[in-house]
Amino acid sequence: MVFAGRYVFTPEIFDYLVETEPGKNNEIQLTDAMRVMAKERPMYGWQIDGRRYDIGNKFDYIKTNIEFALKRDDLRGELSEYIKTTAKELS
């Protein structure tokens, strides 16, 4: 079984996540839940191509939100101006 890459899991993974004790950095690790699930039942996944967004920390969460907001027609203009203004103030 491959535990790397980008996968979409069946809903049963959530049953295992609920039972998973926090690990590294006191966070619940998906790989720990996967390991237990794979021992108890078949585990299916679908590998997908695309970008992975890690929103497990505050900075990456903010970056992801900005990136997605910049792709939206209703937010791009106002957010772009805000970023430009803020960047000038930091200089």
Secondary structure as UniProt FT lines:
FT   STRAND          7..9
FT   TURN            11..12
FT   HELIX           13..19
FT   HELIX           24..26
FT   HELIX           30..40
FT   STRAND          45..47
FT   HELIX           58..70
FT   HELIX           73..90
//
